[in-house]
């Protein structure tokens, strides 16, 4: 009885698991077709849904997952064996040893096992869920991550499915990501299988890869993936002059720079010999507002500094100094300095008590536009000049600002000689302000520059009477917002602290040289091989062309073949499957290229059942362009016919356009899927496209035709072509501008073939080869 109950319970569990698995992915429901439908209906439904849900066309957040489901469903239903397995067992079933009992739970003497126990944890359906909150998409990266990298560095991991090395580094990555995220480092994960465009944009050619992003610049990580190396990599991303080491000798000079830099200065007192990474990250985030210094209290030479400000050497202490360097404007002390505590402290002390307006950005932050009557912000502006003559007026204004600072008031000052347009908008040519300081109360009304303002009737001398007058005006402003009766439109302020053009150019040049140095000495040779191969190929072709041309010219002058022989050798087409080389003296006259037409008769043998390691290079042509393109094709690929793994074919666009359109849908970058068929759909010109098809691994590489220049250029090239064949005596030439421009479509095909043999071309994978019907 107990055994029978166990079997019944086991059968119930089997039925439940089968039902859950069937609910996971029903390919018929995903494609919206009925069981028993034809392959044509399945293909039609797949094309319609793929165009609708393609991530490049559909901006819905779930479009990518939906597109993956559609592709999986089509992969099952387009394969008759997988479709039959799904119809019979509710699962496509990839195992070959369980045709009668797929996905079956085996029981033996009271023990059972589930075949899913043997599934690997690194496939696409079992990705690490801890990475999901860090996943990046192309638009999110461009619009949010890159701008945010000017405030904090990012550490980005490139991963993919079936990546054994990705699993190996996962524990270290998790630990470091959690640790650095708390400190303020941005973390990102890019899945190369689903975000191929972003992976290529980042320059990630292999997985796993780890990159650093700061100020919009990408840097690759090349060391062993251990905690210390990753922390050091992030620290090296940061500029080296963020934090200044401060001692008894230089602290007065450091704090006195507030006037020159127009920034508050921050000092961190700690007993660690090296500047903490958290403090460096904070200095990078607030570098536009604050200057940072670090005091190592355990170092000899900091006793006077610690005594001056009464520092507890056993507890980290952070101080902000503004216009007064003898005492800090604000202090925070904690045994464990957390990022949130530091951010709250610094965000309240970003500006001086009476900051100088040095740029339009600073003006907009200190004097924001009012959003409502409750959020009115008024600025009290001192218009003065530089020099000892005006220092007293500034000092009294600063004293008044410290005593009367409120949330709704900001005190700022402007040097009239550096911002003349700003000062003239308020003072004009009034003689009573000539050579003197003035105070203006203003309120920004909109971002276009309109402000309402009130100017003190007399020049600002800093006397007690001036203080009382200004205080009275501020009291009136509090009760009567219409007190600001005048208005004007301001132009943008000059950026006084912007570096000169030569300095900006110098730093840009240094960055470029640094990038080249890093690429040359830190990139591995595998990544650099395509570039080096292309470079050497270009040099070889250039020098080889000169040498061959020299020998060719000398041989032509010695021996000129008769016109009748030339006329026969220039005929490139011997039959439908064999084409000789052009009779140019650079190429052996007996050489020829076997080019077979791809038809439904030889389709399986030439592509679907192609042996592993073999590829079929297929030229797309039409009846009108057949002769011209085949001649040029034979000329370009002739040097590669020595490889027994390459086969050469051509496909008629007039007969098999639908087959080609289906393949190009998987080449997302080269042939984007349209939203709908437009009236010009059948007029698209695909002649000159070349596809390298790997039948065994089910992928292809794509060559798009070279866009030729104008007709005159094509004609000139045609004349050169004739002269090289010595056809001047033949009378009328058979070469026309139209045929020459068609041949130009295959320009640089030989370079593409070299990259094909190197394996550096982009590959486009497909679920299965479509029928050539």
Order of alpha helices (4+ residues) and beta strands (2+ residues): alpha-alpha-alpha-alpha-alpha-beta-beta-beta-alpha-beta-alpha-beta-beta-alpha-beta-alpha-alpha-beta-alpha-beta-alpha-beta-beta-alpha-beta-alpha-beta-alpha-beta-alpha-beta-beta-alpha-beta-alpha-alpha-alpha-beta-beta-beta-beta-alpha-beta-alpha-beta-beta-alpha-alpha-alpha-beta
